Amino acid sequence: MHSQVLTWAYNRFSCLCYLNSNNHTLDPYSEQSTILAAGVHKQMIPAGEESAFEKLKSFTEDNHDWLFGFFSYDLKNQLENLQSHNPDGIKMPLMHFFVPEILIIFTNDEIKIGLISDDSLSKQHDKIREEILETSIYTGKNKVKVPKVKHRVSKTRYLETVQKIKKHIQLGDIYEANFCIEFYSQNIEVDPLEVYLSLNAQNPSPFSCFYRLNDKYLISSSPERFLAKRERKLISQPIKGTIRRGNTPEEDLVLKNHLVNDPKERSENVMIVDLVRNDLSHTAEKGSVKVEELFGIYTYPKVHQMISTVTSLLKKNVHFTDAIKFAFPMGSMTGAPKIRAMELMEKYENTRRGLYSGAVGYFSPDRNFDFNVIIRSILYNQSENYLSFMAGSAITAESDPLKEYQECLLKAESMAQALKLQARFMDI
């Protein structure tokens, strides 16, 4: 049913957002298992030097509906005295939010279809349901023309750059930085939905997403929550610490134990937890910031992850969008101290992150929200035939440059496989 609904929407709408939890049941804060928003009733895209978060605040006040959208990492330049001059092959806007024409919520094996009341589609409820049921299961169009994927940063340059970042740590400029590298392809033709279904089948993550904005696509298998709001409670769940899956249950257990006891992984997790606590404190009731879980180990098809949970209570006089504004970008993708780490990564990275390291999600009519961290994701500009996926790792004083490089390749592996790149995704 999920594939039918998504295929129907993909064939009909140039703007849609599909959020899929893949039935992960260990998340006590999830409100929706799977939800699809399609078509634009109203939308908001900031223009020029316009303050994106102020425009978002006005948009939420004017529209007490479901809102879906994303935050680009480069919003950091509006929040702090920062700049971005690296090339951007995808060219997503800084922010996009929309009130959908159609909202489809999945509950067990049923779907609930909601429509904007003053839209002509509201008269077609039964017809839409029939169209969905008659839609064939998507098998893909095999529209794949994939030249060799290139590494924006060679292995040699990566190792040299990590040493430079460690020098900054030794000098006291920073404690930790998330250094990201891009893998990209030009003159590439893919079927975005086929790639998403392949990626999601290989790596069914709790914050999976397929987002279409005209000719630009986000294809995501993110395992990480950036920030959620449940009534006045805010929840952030940074991931820091990654290790591969074992080939046997016994090896799997050994690797999990190694991850939870690794001093380097624990150290970087604690640093980011402290950063998130500080971010939430800007909008929190005094004394309400808490670490509900530290060093939780969660298992996914390709990797084990170390995840901590930080919560707070939003001050009564603070607008809910300001909770996001003061926590963005998420500490797990920046480093500490946050501003200096972002400055340095702009210097050492070769690609503008754009939507990568940003967030996608929803605001519900009761002003709860849930946003992921855009990692383990493919970005595709269909008009310009440019495809990109990025991977990063946290660099600390204890980092082994070669191990950090191998971690990046491990994280990029599922995206490469979704693009059928096993033979051409090389360690160079």
C-alpha positions as CSV (number, residue, x, y, z in Angstrom):
1,M,0.0,0.0,0.0
2,H,2.8,2.4,0.9
3,S,4.4,2.0,-2.5
4,Q,1.1,2.4,-4.3
5,V,0.3,5.7,-2.5
6,L,3.8,7.1,-3.1
7,T,3.7,6.1,-6.7
8,W,0.3,7.7,-7.2
9,A,1.5,11.0,-5.6
10,Y,4.8,10.9,-7.5
11,N,3.1,10.6,-10.9
12,R,0.6,13.4,-10.1
13,F,2.3,16.1,-8.0
14,S,5.5,18.2,-8.5
15,C,5.7,18.9,-4.7
16,L,5.4,16.2,-2.1
17,C,6.9,15.1,1.2
18,Y,6.8,11.4,2.3
19,L,7.9,10.7,5.8
20,N,8.3,7.0,6.7
21,S,9.3,5.6,10.1
22,N,9.5,2.0,8.6
23,N,7.6,0.7,11.6
24,H,10.3,1.4,14.1
25,T,8.6,0.7,17.4
26,L,11.3,1.7,19.9
27,D,10.6,5.4,19.5
28,P,8.4,6.7,22.3
29,Y,8.2,10.1,20.8
30,S,6.9,9.3,17.4
31,E,3.3,10.5,16.6
32,Q,3.0,9.4,13.0
33,S,4.2,6.1,11.6
34,T,4.1,7.2,7.9
35,I,2.6,10.3,6.4
36,L,2.5,11.8,2.9
37,A,1.8,15.4,2.0
38,A,1.2,16.2,-1.7
39,G,0.3,19.2,-3.8
40,V,0.7,22.8,-2.8
41,H,-2.2,24.7,-1.3
42,K,0.0,27.4,0.1
43,Q,3.8,27.6,0.3
44,M,6.7,29.7,1.7
45,I,10.2,30.1,0.2
46,P,12.3,33.0,1.6
47,A,13.7,35.4,-1.0
48,G,17.0,37.1,-1.0
49,E,18.1,38.5,2.3
50,E,14.7,38.0,3.9
51,S,14.9,36.4,7.4
52,A,13.8,32.8,6.8
53,F,12.8,32.0,10.4
54,E,10.8,35.2,10.7
55,K,9.0,34.4,7.5
56,L,8.4,30.9,8.8
57,K,7.0,32.3,12.1
58,S,4.5,34.4,10.1
59,F,3.6,31.5,7.8
60,T,2.8,29.3,10.8
61,E,0.7,32.0,12.4
62,D,-1.3,32.5,9.1
63,N,-1.8,28.8,8.5
64,H,-3.0,26.6,11.4
65,D,-2.8,23.5,9.3
66,W,-0.4,20.7,8.7
67,L,2.9,22.2,7.3
68,F,5.7,20.2,5.7
69,G,9.1,21.4,4.7
70,F,12.8,21.6,5.3
71,F,15.7,23.7,6.7
72,S,18.9,24.0,4.7
73,Y,22.2,23.8,6.6
74,D,23.2,27.2,5.1
75,L,20.6,29.0,7.2
76,K,23.5,29.2,9.6
77,N,24.6,32.3,7.7
78,Q,21.4,34.1,8.8
79,L,21.7,32.9,12.4
80,E,25.4,33.7,12.9
81,N,28.1,35.8,11.2
82,L,29.0,33.1,8.8
83,Q,29.3,32.7,5.0
84,S,29.2,29.9,2.4
85,H,31.2,30.2,-0.8
86,N,31.7,26.5,-1.8
87,P,30.0,25.2,-4.9
88,D,26.4,23.9,-4.7
89,G,25.4,21.5,-7.4
90,I,21.8,20.9,-6.1
91,K,20.6,24.4,-5.5
92,M,17.8,23.8,-3.1
93,P,16.3,26.9,-1.5
94,L,17.3,27.7,2.1
95,M,13.9,26.8,3.4
96,H,10.6,25.5,2.0
97,F,7.3,24.9,3.8
98,F,3.9,24.1,2.3
99,V,0.3,23.4,3.3
100,P,-0.5,20.3,1.2
101,E,-3.6,19.8,-0.9
102,I,-3.7,16.2,0.2
103,L,-2.6,14.6,3.4
104,I,-2.5,10.8,3.7
105,I,-1.8,9.2,7.1
106,F,-1.0,5.5,7.3
107,T,-2.4,3.6,10.3
108,N,-1.7,-0.2,10.4
109,D,-2.9,-1.4,7.0
110,E,-5.3,1.5,6.4
111,I,-4.9,4.9,4.9
112,K,-6.7,8.1,6.0
113,I,-7.1,10.8,3.3
114,G,-7.4,14.4,4.3
115,L,-8.1,17.2,1.9
116,I,-8.0,21.0,2.1
117,S,-11.7,21.8,2.6
118,D,-11.9,24.7,0.1
119,D,-10.0,22.9,-2.6
120,S,-11.7,21.2,-5.6
121,L,-9.9,18.0,-4.6
122,S,-12.1,17.7,-1.5
123,K,-15.0,16.6,-3.8
124,Q,-12.9,13.7,-5.1
125,H,-12.2,11.8,-1.9
126,D,-13.6,8.5,-3.1
127,K,-12.1,8.9,-6.6
128,I,-8.6,9.5,-5.1
129,R,-8.9,6.3,-3.0
130,E,-9.9,4.3,-6.1
131,E,-7.0,5.8,-8.1
132,I,-4.5,4.8,-5.4
133,L,-5.9,1.2,-5.2
134,E,-5.7,0.9,-9.0
135,T,-2.0,2.2,-9.1
136,S,0.4,-0.6,-9.9
137,I,3.2,-1.5,-7.5
138,Y,6.2,0.5,-8.6
139,T,8.9,-1.6,-10.2
140,G,11.0,1.3,-11.5
141,K,11.6,2.4,-15.1
142,N,15.2,1.3,-15.1
143,K,16.1,4.8,-16.1
144,V,19.7,4.7,-14.9
145,K,22.6,6.3,-16.5
146,V,25.3,6.5,-13.9
147,P,28.8,7.6,-14.8
148,K,31.6,6.9,-12.4
149,V,30.9,8.6,-9.1
150,K,33.6,11.0,-8.1
151,H,35.1,11.7,-4.7
152,R,35.2,15.5,-4.2
153,V,38.1,14.8,-1.7
154,S,40.8,12.2,-2.4
155,K,41.8,9.9,0.3
156,T,45.2,11.6,0.6
157,R,43.7,15.0,0.9
158,Y,41.2,13.7,3.4
159,L,43.9,12.3,5.7
160,E,45.9,15.6,5.4
161,T,42.8,17.7,6.3
162,V,42.0,15.6,9.3
163,Q,45.5,16.3,10.6
164,K,44.9,20.0,10.1
165,I,41.7,19.8,12.0
166,K,43.4,18.0,14.8
167,K,46.0,20.8,14.9
168,H,43.2,23.2,15.6
169,I,42.0,21.0,18.4
170,Q,45.5,20.9,19.9
171,L,45.7,24.7,19.7
172,G,42.3,25.0,21.6
173,D,40.3,26.4,18.7
174,I,37.7,23.7,18.9
175,Y,37.1,20.4,20.8
176,E,35.4,18.6,17.9
177,A,34.3,19.1,14.3
178,N,32.1,17.2,12.0
179,F,34.1,17.1,8.7
180,C,32.0,16.1,5.7
181,I,33.0,15.0,2.1
182,E,31.0,14.8,-1.0
183,F,30.5,12.0,-3.6
184,Y,28.9,13.3,-6.8
185,S,28.1,12.5,-10.4
186,Q,27.4,14.8,-13.3
187,N,25.4,14.0,-16.4
188,I,23.5,11.4,-14.4
189,E,20.0,10.2,-15.1
190,V,18.1,8.2,-12.5
191,D,14.5,7.6,-11.5
192,P,14.3,9.3,-8.1
193,L,11.5,7.1,-6.8
194,E,13.2,3.9,-7.9
195,V,16.4,5.1,-6.0
196,Y,14.3,5.9,-2.9
197,L,12.6,2.5,-2.9
198,S,16.0,0.8,-3.3
199,L,17.6,2.8,-0.6
200,N,14.8,2.3,1.8
201,A,14.7,-1.5,1.2
202,Q,18.4,-1.7,2.0
203,N,18.4,0.7,4.9
204,P,14.8,1.1,6.4
205,S,15.5,3.9,8.9
206,P,13.1,5.6,11.3
207,F,13.4,9.0,9.7
208,S,13.3,8.0,6.0
209,C,12.1,10.7,3.6
210,F,11.3,11.3,-0.1
211,Y,10.9,15.0,-0.8
212,R,10.2,16.4,-4.2
213,L,10.3,20.1,-5.0
214,N,9.8,20.4,-8.8
215,D,13.0,19.2,-10.3
216,K,14.9,18.7,-7.1
217,Y,14.8,15.6,-4.8
218,L,15.8,14.5,-1.4
219,I,16.1,10.8,-1.0
220,S,16.9,10.0,2.6
221,S,17.4,7.1,5.0
222,S,18.2,9.2,8.0
223,P,18.3,7.4,11.4
224,E,18.6,10.6,13.4
225,R,16.0,13.0,15.0
226,F,17.0,16.6,15.2
227,L,14.2,18.0,17.3
228,A,10.6,17.1,18.2
229,K,8.0,18.9,20.2
230,R,5.3,17.1,22.1
231,E,3.1,19.7,23.8
232,R,5.8,21.7,25.7
233,K,8.4,19.0,25.7
234,L,11.3,19.2,23.3
235,I,13.3,16.1,22.4
236,S,16.7,16.0,20.6
237,Q,18.5,12.7,19.9
238,P,22.0,13.3,18.6
239,I,24.0,10.5,17.1
240,K,27.7,10.3,17.7
241,G,29.4,6.9,17.5
242,T,29.2,4.5,14.6
243,I,30.4,0.9,14.0
244,R,29.6,-1.6,11.3
245,R,27.3,-4.6,11.7
246,G,28.8,-8.0,12.4
247,N,28.6,-11.0,10.1
248,T,27.2,-13.2,12.9
249,P,25.2,-12.5,16.0
250,E,28.3,-13.2,18.1
251,E,30.3,-10.7,16.1
252,D,27.5,-8.2,16.2
253,L,27.4,-8.4,20.0
254,V,31.2,-7.9,20.2
255,L,31.0,-4.8,18.0
256,K,28.2,-3.3,20.0
257,N,30.1,-3.8,23.2
258,H,33.2,-2.3,21.6
259,L,31.2,0.8,20.5
260,V,29.6,1.5,23.9
261,N,33.0,1.1,25.7
262,D,35.1,3.0,23.1
263,P,36.6,6.1,24.9
264,K,36.8,8.1,21.7
265,E,33.1,7.5,20.8
266,R,31.9,8.2,24.3
267,S,33.9,11.4,24.4
268,E,32.5,12.8,21.2
269,N,29.0,11.8,22.2
270,V,29.3,13.6,25.6
271,M,30.6,16.7,23.8
272,I,27.6,16.9,21.5
273,V,25.2,16.1,24.3
274,D,26.6,19.1,26.2
275,L,26.2,21.3,23.1
276,V,22.6,20.2,22.6
277,R,21.9,20.9,26.3
278,N,23.2,24.4,25.8
279,D,21.2,24.9,22.6
280,L,18.0,23.8,24.3
281,S,18.7,26.0,27.3
282,H,18.0,29.1,25.3
283,T,14.3,28.4,25.1
284,A,13.9,26.1,28.1
285,E,12.1,26.6,31.4
286,K,14.8,27.0,34.1
287,G,16.1,23.6,35.3
288,S,14.1,21.6,32.7
289,V,17.0,20.4,30.5
290,K,17.7,16.7,31.1
291,V,19.7,13.9,29.6
292,E,17.1,11.1,29.5
293,E,19.5,8.5,27.9
294,L,23.3,8.6,27.5
295,F,25.2,6.2,25.2
296,G,22.1,4.3,23.9
297,I,23.1,1.7,21.3
298,Y,20.7,1.3,18.4
299,T,21.0,-1.2,15.6
300,Y,20.3,-0.6,11.9
301,P,20.8,-2.8,8.8
302,K,24.3,-1.5,8.1
303,V,25.6,0.0,11.4
304,H,25.2,0.3,15.1
305,Q,24.8,3.9,16.4
306,M,25.4,5.5,19.8
307,I,22.4,7.8,20.5
308,S,21.7,10.0,23.4
309,T,18.4,11.7,24.3
310,V,18.2,15.3,25.6
311,T,14.9,16.9,26.6
312,S,13.6,20.2,27.9
313,L,10.3,22.1,28.5
314,L,9.7,25.1,26.2
315,K,9.1,28.4,27.9
316,K,5.5,29.4,27.8
317,N,6.3,32.8,26.2
318,V,8.6,31.4,23.5
319,H,7.3,30.7,19.9
320,F,7.7,27.1,18.9
321,T,9.7,28.0,15.8
322,D,12.3,29.7,18.0
323,A,13.0,26.3,19.6
324,I,14.2,25.2,16.2
325,K,16.0,28.5,15.4
326,F,18.1,28.4,18.6
327,A,19.1,24.8,18.1
328,F,19.9,25.0,14.4
329,P,22.1,23.6,12.9
330,M,22.2,20.5,15.0
331,G,25.3,20.0,17.1
332,S,25.8,16.5,15.8
333,M,26.6,18.0,12.4
334,T,28.7,21.0,13.5
335,G,31.1,20.4,16.4
336,A,32.0,22.4,19.5
337,P,32.3,25.2,20.0
338,K,29.6,25.4,17.4
339,I,30.3,28.7,15.6
340,R,34.1,28.2,15.3
341,A,33.6,24.6,14.2
342,M,31.3,25.8,11.4
343,E,33.8,28.5,10.3
344,L,36.5,25.9,10.1
345,M,34.5,23.3,8.2
346,E,33.5,26.0,5.6
347,K,37.2,26.4,5.1
348,Y,38.2,22.7,4.9
349,E,35.2,21.3,3.1
350,N,35.0,21.5,-0.7
351,T,31.2,21.6,-1.1
352,R,28.4,23.7,0.2
353,R,26.3,21.4,2.3
354,G,23.0,22.8,1.3
355,L,20.2,20.5,2.4
356,Y,22.7,17.9,3.7
357,S,23.0,18.5,7.5
358,G,19.7,20.3,7.4
359,A,16.4,19.0,8.6
360,V,13.0,17.9,7.1
361,G,9.7,17.2,8.8
362,Y,6.4,18.7,9.8
363,F,4.3,21.0,12.0
364,S,1.0,19.5,13.0
365,P,-2.1,21.7,13.6
366,D,-1.7,21.5,17.4
367,R,1.9,22.9,16.9
368,N,3.8,19.7,17.7
369,F,6.6,19.0,15.3
370,D,9.2,16.4,14.3
371,F,12.3,17.0,12.2
372,N,15.1,14.6,11.2
373,V,18.8,15.3,10.5
374,I,19.4,15.0,6.8
375,I,22.2,12.4,6.7
376,R,22.5,9.1,4.8
377,S,20.8,10.9,1.9
378,I,21.0,11.4,-1.8
379,L,20.2,14.8,-3.4
380,Y,19.4,15.1,-7.1
381,N,18.9,18.0,-9.4
382,Q,17.1,16.4,-12.3
383,S,17.2,19.4,-14.6
384,E,21.0,19.7,-14.4
385,N,21.6,15.9,-14.0
386,Y,23.6,16.4,-10.9
387,L,23.6,13.9,-8.0
388,S,25.3,14.2,-4.7
389,F,25.6,12.3,-1.4
390,M,27.8,13.3,1.5
391,A,29.2,11.6,4.6
392,G,31.0,12.9,7.6
393,S,32.5,11.9,11.0
394,A,33.4,13.7,14.2
395,I,37.0,14.6,14.4
396,T,38.5,14.8,17.9
397,A,41.9,14.8,19.5
398,E,41.9,11.0,19.5
399,S,40.8,10.5,15.9
400,D,42.7,8.2,13.7
401,P,42.4,9.8,10.2
402,L,42.3,6.5,8.4
403,K,39.5,5.2,10.6
404,E,37.5,8.4,10.1
405,Y,37.9,8.0,6.3
406,Q,36.7,4.4,6.5
407,E,33.7,5.5,8.6
408,C,32.7,8.0,5.9
409,L,32.9,5.2,3.3
410,L,30.8,2.9,5.5
411,K,28.1,5.6,5.9
412,A,28.1,6.3,2.1
413,E,27.8,2.6,1.2
414,S,24.1,2.3,1.3
415,M,23.6,5.3,-1.0
416,A,26.2,3.9,-3.4
417,Q,24.4,0.5,-3.4
418,A,21.0,2.2,-4.0
419,L,22.5,3.7,-7.2
420,K,24.0,0.3,-8.2
421,L,27.5,1.6,-7.8
422,Q,29.2,-1.3,-6.0
423,A,31.7,-1.6,-8.9
424,R,32.4,2.1,-9.3
425,F,32.3,3.4,-5.7
426,M,36.0,3.1,-5.0
427,D,38.3,3.9,-2.1
428,I,40.6,6.4,-3.7
